[in-house]
Amino acid sequence: RGSFLFGNFFLLFTIVNEPVPEGTNDGVNIDGNTVIIALYAPYKDYVAIKASWNLQFSDGELMKISGDTLWWYQTELPDGDYSYQYNLDGEKLIADPWSKDVTWLDPSGQWESGDYNHAKTVFSVGAPEFGWTDQNFNRPEQKDVIIYEMHIGDFMSENDLSKIIDKSYSVFRKKNVVNLIKVGDRSLLELFHGPTLAFKDVAMQLLGNFYEYYLNNENQKINIVVATSGDTGAAAIDAIKGKKNVNIFVLHPHNRVSSVQRKLMTTLKDENVFNIAINGNFDDCQNLVKSMFADKNFSNEINMSGVNSINWARIIAQSVYYFYSYFLIEDRDGPINFSVPTGNFGDVYAGYLAKKMGLPINKLIVATNQNDILHRAISKGSYEVEKVVETISPSMDIQIASNFERLVYDFFLDRDADACGILFNKFPVHAIELDEDIWKRKNELFSSSKVSDEHTQKLIQEMNAANDYVLDPHTAIAMDEAMKKSNINTHYIVLSTAHPSKFPKVYEELGINISSIPKALMGLYDKTERLYTFDAQYDQIVNFINQNNSEVNL
């Protein structure tokens, strides 16, 4: 089993091996030559799913067309014939071995025809405009599930791609990059085994290496500007530090990140790294970055790029571990839910994307701290900014969640760009109030919660006492909802987004000893910090960047 992530103009896939189930009621019967196929293409221009066995499919009988899902089944798998791509009208388009076709579960998780109502077969996701060939699918006793979200085109060779994958994930402490464990009777997905001990590393390491590959091949130079509430900055710096042809400027809220989060950013000596502490909160930092992108003269002049979760590559990459964890759950007959601690909504949106790609997610829990704008939006339909409150879960101390606009556009407003623009052009001065009928759509997939610092501390203590496991304060917020709602029939996977050692003050006050300190933190407090402090003044920050980008200025 393995997991390899790509995004933006890149490629995303994950590999999981499982025994092929026996019997036609499972939707697959190699001996009986029966295969169930479904096409789920919400983005009809580029998303597809393809069966990846070393089998060849003949024409089959069209079963059903439902929304964006095309159903048919194939029988009698003779040599010399291949699978076909169909459009949503059931018209056969082209024959092409190993590429083009799409197979997946019904988004509801149910098959709706004949004797196949219990089928749980999952195949692969691909892209119809890109051809690719079969690799290592010659084991008849297994099915290889490959999830492909193709944006790569001819961006790089297969050999270069393999090298970048190996390089990106060689720095993780776990062979499988992430780690699914049981804490009590809940599943916990540890995402913090990268170099900066946070889930941001999963996407950022890959993204940094793609930047390097692109800049070297195209002989270009860029300046990356990023805002952080604590974890993104360190992950971005670690991924970019020391690389040629790129500078990185990181804005964090002064004295509003943990000491460990800050030192992971400010103790590096690489000449292409610049840390900027802003007298304000994360929203001030993020607004400065957004203003720079909107300033076309400035952003073009410095060849500006960004690695916040507004970068689509980040979202695509993070969607992979939703698939990966799902396939690791032993009993997938019941609904699978994910509880996600969130501030900027990127990690939740990655789960939403996984759902749209076909993963049978029942519910996504939007778990917030006292900065609960997302909880209020989901639970009441009102997206309204309030004052940012400093909490023990600083990475979630956010009021303006950039990725929520994506959800409003895609999920609530059915991709109506004009309607979305009207709402967000007035925000944050005016609250966004969703029409009640539109807002109620959230019941299909989302629920939300709000957890105070006091309750977070109590839960950390209780979980430590009962299970000898220390939750970080962000994960504890997501665990709270999972504990309330999970039961024998409803399984929850909690995303654990950071290692607890990044927040030492929390555990000192609780009298909890973190026995195992990761190597990345050893000697951290003895290192000299380098940072620059400014008020949240646009002109000051722009002048600083202009003064320090001479090495990469075009």
C-alpha positions in Angstrom: 0.0 0.0 0.0 1.2 3.5 -0.7 0.1 7.0 -1.2 1.5 9.5 -3.7 0.0 12.9 -4.1 -0.1 15.4 -7.0 -2.1 18.6 -7.6 -2.8 21.7 -9.7 -1.1 21.0 -13.1 0.1 17.7 -11.5 -1.2 14.2 -11.0 -2.9 12.6 -8.0 -3.1 8.9 -7.3 -3.1 6.4 -4.5 -2.6 2.6 -4.6 -4.4 0.1 -2.5 -4.3 -3.6 -3.0 -7.2 -5.8 -1.8 -8.3 -9.4 -2.5 -10.9 -9.6 -5.3 -14.2 -10.5 -3.6 -15.9 -13.7 -4.7 -19.4 -14.0 -6.2 -21.3 -11.8 -8.6 -23.1 -10.1 -5.7 -19.8 -8.3 -5.0 -19.9 -6.9 -8.5 -16.8 -8.6 -9.6 -16.4 -12.2 -10.7 -13.3 -12.8 -12.8 -14.0 -16.5 -13.2 -17.6 -15.8 -14.4 -16.3 -12.9 -16.6 -18.8 -10.3 -15.2 -17.8 -6.8 -14.4 -19.9 -3.9 -13.2 -18.9 -0.5 -14.6 -20.1 3.0 -13.6 -19.0 6.4 -14.9 -19.1 9.2 -12.4 -18.0 12.4 -14.1 -19.1 15.6 -12.3 -16.3 17.4 -14.2 -17.1 16.0 -17.6 -14.1 17.7 -19.3 -11.4 15.9 -17.3 -12.5 13.4 -14.7 -12.9 9.7 -15.4 -12.4 6.4 -13.7 -11.0 3.3 -15.2 -10.9 -0.4 -14.4 -7.2 -1.3 -14.0 -7.0 -5.1 -14.2 -5.1 -6.8 -16.9 -8.5 -7.7 -18.4 -10.1 -6.7 -21.6 -13.8 -5.6 -21.7 -16.3 -6.1 -24.5 -19.4 -4.1 -25.1 -21.9 -4.3 -22.3 -25.6 -3.6 -21.7 -26.4 0.0 -20.6 -28.0 -0.1 -17.2 -28.9 3.4 -16.2 -28.0 7.1 -16.6 -28.6 9.0 -13.4 -27.4 12.6 -13.2 -23.6 12.6 -13.8 -23.4 8.8 -13.4 -23.5 6.4 -16.3 -24.1 2.7 -15.5 -23.5 -0.4 -17.5 -22.2 -3.9 -17.1 -19.8 -5.9 -19.2 -19.9 -9.7 -19.7 -17.8 -12.2 -21.6 -14.3 -10.7 -21.5 -12.7 -12.1 -24.8 -9.1 -11.5 -25.8 -8.5 -8.8 -28.3 -11.3 -6.5 -27.3 -11.0 -3.5 -25.0 -13.0 -1.2 -22.8 -14.7 1.8 -24.3 -15.4 5.3 -23.2 -19.0 6.4 -23.2 -20.5 9.9 -22.9 -23.5 10.6 -20.7 -25.9 9.8 -23.6 -24.6 6.3 -23.7 -22.8 6.8 -27.0 -19.5 4.9 -27.5 -16.7 7.3 -28.2 -13.4 5.5 -28.6 -11.7 2.2 -28.0 -8.4 2.5 -26.1 -6.7 -0.2 -24.0 -6.2 0.6 -20.4 -7.2 4.3 -20.6 -10.4 6.4 -20.8 -13.0 4.3 -18.9 -14.4 5.0 -15.5 -15.5 2.6 -12.8 -16.7 3.6 -9.3 -19.4 3.2 -6.7 -22.6 5.1 -7.0 -22.0 8.3 -4.9 -24.7 7.0 -2.5 -22.6 3.9 -2.0 -25.3 1.6 -3.5 -25.8 -0.2 -6.7 -29.3 0.2 -8.1 -29.8 -2.7 -10.5 -30.5 -6.4 -10.4 -28.5 -8.6 -8.1 -25.7 -6.1 -7.6 -27.2 -4.1 -4.7 -24.4 -5.2 -2.4 -21.5 -4.5 -4.7 -18.6 -2.6 -3.1 -16.2 -2.7 -6.0 -13.9 0.3 -6.4 -11.7 0.7 -9.4 -9.7 3.8 -10.6 -10.1 7.4 -11.4 -8.5 8.9 -14.5 -8.8 11.6 -17.1 -10.3 11.1 -20.6 -8.0 13.5 -22.5 -4.8 11.7 -21.3 -3.8 8.2 -22.3 -1.7 6.1 -20.0 -0.7 2.4 -20.0 -1.2 -0.5 -17.6 1.5 -1.0 -15.0 1.9 -3.9 -12.6 -1.7 -5.0 -12.9 -0.9 -8.7 -13.6 -1.9 -10.2 -10.3 -5.3 -12.0 -10.8 -5.7 -12.5 -7.1 -5.8 -8.7 -6.4 -7.3 -5.6 -7.7 -5.2 -2.5 -7.8 -7.1 0.6 -7.0 -5.5 3.7 -8.5 -7.1 7.1 -8.1 -6.0 9.4 -10.8 -6.8 13.1 -10.9 -4.9 14.1 -14.0 -3.6 17.6 -14.5 -0.1 16.8 -15.5 -0.4 16.4 -19.3 3.2 16.3 -20.7 4.6 18.3 -17.7 7.1 15.6 -16.9 8.3 12.2 -17.8 7.2 9.1 -15.9 10.7 8.6 -14.7 11.0 12.2 -13.4 7.6 11.7 -11.7 8.8 8.6 -9.9 11.9 10.4 -8.7 9.9 13.3 -7.3 7.5 11.0 -5.5 10.4 9.1 -3.9 12.1 12.3 -2.9 9.0 14.0 -1.5 8.1 11.2 0.9 11.5 10.0 1.9 11.5 12.6 4.6 8.5 11.2 6.4 8.9 9.1 9.6 6.3 6.6 8.5 6.8 4.4 5.5 3.1 4.9 4.5 3.3 8.6 5.1 0.2 8.7 7.3 -0.9 6.3 10.0 -4.4 5.0 10.8 -4.8 3.9 14.4 -7.5 3.1 16.9 -8.0 5.3 20.0 -10.7 3.6 21.9 -13.3 2.6 19.4 -12.7 5.5 17.0 -10.2 5.6 14.1 -7.6 8.3 14.2 -5.6 9.2 11.0 -2.2 10.6 12.1 -1.2 13.1 9.4 1.8 14.6 11.4 4.7 12.4 10.5 6.3 14.8 8.1 9.3 17.1 8.8 7.3 19.9 10.5 4.9 17.6 12.4 1.7 18.8 10.7 -0.7 17.6 8.0 0.5 20.4 5.8 3.7 18.4 5.0 1.8 15.8 3.1 1.0 18.2 0.2 3.8 20.8 0.7 6.8 18.4 0.3 5.5 17.3 -3.1 4.6 20.9 -4.1 8.0 22.2 -3.2 9.7 19.6 -5.4 7.4 20.3 -8.3 8.2 24.0 -8.0 11.9 23.1 -8.2 11.4 20.8 -11.2 9.4 23.4 -13.1 11.7 26.4 -12.3 14.8 24.5 -13.3 13.4 23.2 -16.5 11.7 26.5 -17.6 14.6 28.6 -16.3 12.2 30.8 -14.3 12.4 32.4 -10.9 9.6 33.1 -8.5 8.7 34.6 -5.1 6.3 32.6 -2.9 4.3 34.7 -0.4 2.2 32.8 2.2 0.2 33.5 5.2 0.1 31.1 8.1 -1.8 30.6 11.3 1.0 28.3 12.5 1.6 25.1 10.6 1.5 26.1 6.9 4.5 28.4 7.2 6.8 25.8 8.7 5.7 23.2 6.1 6.2 25.6 3.2 9.6 26.8 4.5 10.8 23.2 4.9 9.6 22.4 1.4 11.2 25.4 -0.2 14.3 26.1 1.9 17.6 26.1 0.0 16.0 25.6 -3.4 17.3 27.6 -6.3 15.3 30.2 -8.2 12.7 30.7 -5.5 12.3 32.9 -2.4 9.6 32.4 0.3 8.1 35.1 2.4 6.0 33.9 5.3 3.5 36.1 7.2 2.4 35.0 10.6 0.4 36.8 13.4 2.9 38.1 15.9 2.7 36.2 19.3 -0.4 34.3 18.1 1.3 31.0 17.1 2.9 28.6 19.6 6.6 28.9 20.4 7.4 25.7 18.6 5.4 26.7 15.5 7.3 30.0 15.4 10.7 28.5 15.9 10.2 25.9 13.2 9.9 28.8 10.9 12.3 31.4 12.3 15.4 29.3 13.1 16.3 28.3 9.6 19.3 30.1 8.1 18.6 29.6 4.4 19.0 32.8 2.5 15.8 32.3 0.4 13.6 32.3 3.6 12.1 35.4 5.1 9.8 35.4 8.1 7.5 38.3 8.7 5.6 38.8 12.0 2.5 40.9 11.6 1.0 42.8 14.4 -2.5 41.4 14.0 -4.3 38.1 13.5 -4.2 35.5 10.7 -7.0 37.1 8.8 -4.8 40.3 8.6 -1.9 38.2 7.2 -4.2 36.4 4.7 -5.8 39.7 3.5 -2.3 41.1 2.8 -1.4 38.1 0.7 -4.7 38.3 -1.2 -4.2 42.0 -1.8 -0.7 41.2 -3.3 -2.2 38.7 -5.7 -4.9 41.2 -6.7 -2.2 43.9 -7.3 -1.3 42.7 -10.8 1.6 45.1 -11.3 3.3 43.9 -8.1 2.5 40.2 -8.4 3.6 40.1 -12.0 6.7 42.1 -11.3 8.0 39.7 -8.7 6.6 36.6 -10.4 4.5 35.8 -7.3 3.1 32.5 -6.4 1.4 31.1 -3.3 1.2 27.8 -1.3 -1.7 28.6 1.0 -4.7 26.2 0.7 -6.1 28.6 -1.9 -3.5 26.8 -4.1 -5.5 24.1 -5.8 -2.6 21.8 -5.7 -2.8 21.6 -1.9 -6.5 20.7 -2.0 -6.0 18.0 -4.6 -3.1 16.4 -2.7 -4.9 16.4 0.7 -7.9 14.6 -0.8 -5.7 11.5 -1.2 -5.6 10.5 2.5 -9.4 10.4 2.6 -9.3 7.6 0.1 -6.3 5.9 1.7 -7.9 5.8 5.2 -11.2 4.6 3.8 -9.5 1.6 2.2 -7.8 0.8 5.5 -11.1 0.5 7.4 -11.8 -3.2 7.9 -15.6 -2.9 8.0 -16.9 -0.5 5.3 -20.4 -1.8 5.1 -21.7 1.1 7.3 -21.5 4.8 6.5 -18.0 6.3 6.9 -17.7 9.8 8.4 -14.8 12.1 8.8 -14.4 14.6 11.6 -12.0 17.4 10.5 -10.6 20.2 12.7 -10.6 23.3 10.4 -9.9 27.0 10.2 -9.4 27.9 6.6 -11.7 25.0 5.4 -9.0 23.5 3.1 -8.9 20.1 4.7 -12.7 19.8 4.7 -12.9 20.9 1.1 -10.3 18.2 0.3 -12.8 15.7 1.8 -15.6 17.3 -0.2 -13.5 16.8 -3.4 -12.9 13.2 -2.5 -16.7 12.8 -2.2 -17.2 14.3 -5.6 -14.6 11.9 -7.0 -16.8 9.0 -5.8 -15.6 8.2 -2.3 -18.7 7.1 -0.3 -18.5 9.6 2.5 -21.6 9.9 4.6 -20.8 13.0 6.6 -18.0 15.6 6.9 -17.9 17.1 10.4 -16.7 20.8 10.3 -15.1 21.0 13.8 -14.2 24.5 15.0 -12.9 26.1 18.1 -14.4 29.3 19.6 -13.7 31.1 16.3 -16.8 29.4 14.9 -17.7 31.2 11.7 -17.8 27.9 9.8 -20.0 26.3 12.5 -22.4 29.2 12.3 -22.5 29.0 8.6 -23.2 25.3 8.5 -25.6 25.2 11.5 -27.4 28.5 10.9 -26.8 29.5 7.3 -25.1 32.7 8.3 -21.5 33.4 7.3 -20.6 36.5 9.4 -17.2 37.7 10.6 -16.7 38.2 14.4 -13.6 39.2 16.3 -10.9 36.6 16.3 -10.4 35.0 19.8 -7.0 33.6 20.8 -7.3 29.9 21.7 -5.1 26.9 22.6 -5.7 25.7 19.0 -4.0 28.6 17.2 -4.1 27.1 13.7 -7.9 27.4 13.8 -8.0 31.0 15.0 -9.5 32.3 11.7 -12.7 34.1 10.8 -12.4 34.3 7.0 -12.1 30.8 5.6 -10.9 31.2 2.1 -12.0 27.7 0.9 -15.5 28.1 2.1 -16.2 30.3 -0.9 -15.4 27.3 -3.1 -18.0 25.3 -1.3 -20.6 28.0 -1.6 -19.9 28.2 -5.3 -19.7 24.5 -6.1 -22.1 22.9 -3.5 -24.6 25.4 -2.4 -25.0 27.5 -5.6 -24.4 24.8 -8.2 -21.5 26.6 -9.8 -23.4 29.9 -10.4 -20.4 32.2 -10.5 -22.5 35.4 -10.8 -24.5 34.6 -7.7 -21.4 33.6 -5.8 -19.7 36.9 -6.8 -22.6 39.0 -5.6 -22.4 37.3 -2.2 -18.6 37.5 -1.7 -18.1 40.9 -3.2 -20.0 42.3 -0.2 -18.2 40.1 2.3 -16.9 40.6 5.0 -18.5 44.0 5.4 -21.9 42.3 5.0 -22.7 38.8 6.2 -23.6 36.1 3.7 -27.1 34.8 4.5 -27.9 31.7 2.4 -31.5 31.2 1.3 -33.0 28.5 3.6 -33.7 26.0 0.9 -30.2 26.4 -0.4 -28.7 26.2 3.1 -30.6 23.0 3.9 -28.5 21.2 1.2 -25.8 21.0 3.8 -27.8 18.1 5.4 -26.7 15.9 2.5 -23.1 15.9 3.6 -22.1 18.4 6.4 -22.6 18.9 10.1 -20.5 21.1 12.4 -19.5 21.6 16.0 -17.9 24.3 18.2 -15.6 23.4 21.2 -14.3 25.7 23.9 -10.8 25.7 25.2 -12.0 24.4 28.5 -13.8 21.4 26.9 -10.8 20.8 24.7 -8.5 20.6 27.7 -10.9 18.3 29.5 -11.1 15.9 26.5 -7.3 15.8 26.2 -7.1 14.7 29.8 -9.8 12.2 29.5 -8.4 10.6 26.4 -5.0 10.4 27.9 -6.2 8.8 31.1 -8.4 6.3 29.3 -6.2 5.4 26.3 -2.7 6.6 27.2 -2.8 8.7 24.0 -2.2 12.5 23.8 -4.3 14.4 21.4 -3.1 17.8 20.1 -5.6 20.5 20.8 -6.9 20.7 17.2 -7.4 17.0 16.9 -9.2 17.0 20.3 -11.8 19.4 18.8 -12.5 16.9 16.0 -12.5 14.0 18.4 -15.2 15.5 20.6 -17.8 15.3 17.8 -16.8 11.8 16.8 -17.2 10.6 20.4 -20.7 12.1 20.6 -21.9 10.7 17.3 -20.1 7.4 16.6 -21.7 4.1 17.4 -21.6 0.5 16.3 -23.4 1.4 13.0 -21.7 4.8 12.3 -17.9 4.9 12.0 -15.9 8.1 12.3 -12.4 8.7 11.2 -10.8 11.7 13.0 -8.1 13.6 11.2 -5.2 14.2 13.5 -3.5 17.3 12.1 -0.5 18.0 14.3 1.8 16.4 16.8 1.0 17.5 20.4 4.7 18.4 21.0 4.1 21.6 18.9 2.0 23.0 21.7 4.1 22.4 24.9 2.3 25.1 27.0 -1.0 23.3 26.7 0.4 20.1 28.3 2.5 21.9 30.9 -0.7 23.4 32.2 -2.5 20.1 32.1 0.3 18.2 33.8 0.7 15.8 30.9 4.1 14.6 29.9 4.8 14.1 26.2 7.2 11.2 26.5 8.4 11.0 22.9 9.7 14.2 21.4 10.3 14.1 17.6 13.8 14.6 16.4 12.8 17.7 14.5 12.3 19.5 17.8 15.5 18.5 19.6 17.7 21.6 20.3 15.1 23.9 18.7 15.0 26.3 21.6 18.8 26.7 21.5 18.7 28.0 17.9 18.8 31.7 17.0 15.6 33.2 15.4 15.5 35.5 12.4 12.3 37.4 11.7 11.0 40.9 10.8 8.1 42.6 12.5 5.6 44.9 10.8 2.2 46.4 11.3 -0.5 45.1 8.9 0.4 47.8 6.4 0.3 46.7 2.8 3.0 49.2 1.5 5.4 48.2 4.3 5.2 44.6 3.4 5.5 45.2 -0.4 8.5 47.4 0.1 10.2 44.7 2.2 9.6 42.0 -0.4 10.8 44.3 -3.2 14.0 45.0 -1.2 14.7 41.3 -0.7 13.8 39.7 -4.0 16.8 40.8 -6.1 18.1 37.3 -6.5 15.0 36.1 -8.2 13.6 39.3 -9.7 13.1 38.8 -13.5 
